[in-house]
Amino acid sequence: MVCLTGTVKEEGCEIGVTIPHNSQLNVEGILASQIRMSEGIRDAVKEVESFKQECLELDRKVNSLASLLEQAVHFSITNPAGLYESPTQWIAMEVEKTLERALGLVKKCRWSGMLQRVITNTRVSDFQKVNLYLDNSIANVQYLLNISASREDRPIHIGLPPIASHDPVLSIVWENVSILHVGNAEEKAQGASCLADLAKGTRNRSIICKAGGVPPLQRLLREGTAAGQEEAARALGYLAADRSPVLRMQDKTSRANST
């Protein structure tokens, strides 16, 4: 169990993809759209006239990413809990941008010779940048699958995803909230303890609420062991210092349960 007290940067709270709470259908639709975009990139690679070797390497990484996206769709369909919503929002936005960059670069390679240099001004360094974005997207989707997995399929060390490299506390919040869903009684108590320590910071309280931390803490308070209930109460007590995010999360949960 990873536990660290720190502060999430304010810009780290911004989420650009809106996925309704517990809406697996929407998640699957977003991932399926990205799989189709990957197929479009593979088709475009077949038509390139310049930077053919670089496009083939890019195509290989797009295939790897698409394979992971297909696994994510399968997981969302077959697992009752679905993918963990908060990192899914972040990672879906990042993958979308990466695939758009890859498609745009490949389309520039449909010309060759002087025409290609004059019109597109494409360089080998452009491929290096997009390949790095693809590597990060691959690592992020693998992280999403790992952190969403049930306890028996969950890796011992999930690690830090590239998308949270700007502030490791974000991934720690995700990991401990996910533990509240899939861990055993002892692990849930430890996860709640870590969230309680993090919730001493104002910005961290907001990030925990946005990461969906309130409902599993409330459930642990009702159904957990004595140790789990104690830590859940401590975490919720700190979160209650900022009542607005907590109330918004409670309202969101109530609406989802009523549908």
Buried (B, 14 or more C-beta within 10 A) or exposed (E): BBBEBBBBEEEBBEEEBEBBBBBBEBBBEBBEBBBEBBEBBBEBBEEBEBBEEBBEBBBEBBEBBBBBBBBBBEBBEEBEBBBBBBBBBBBBBBBBEBBEBBBBBBBBBBBEEEEBEEEBEBEEEBBEEBBEBBBBBBBBBBBBBBBBBEEEEBEEEBEBBBBBEEBBBBBBBBBBBBBBBBBEBEBBBBBBBBBBBBBEBEBBBBBBBBBBBBBBBBBBBEEBBEBBBBBBBBBBEBBBEBEEBBEEBBEBBEEEEEE
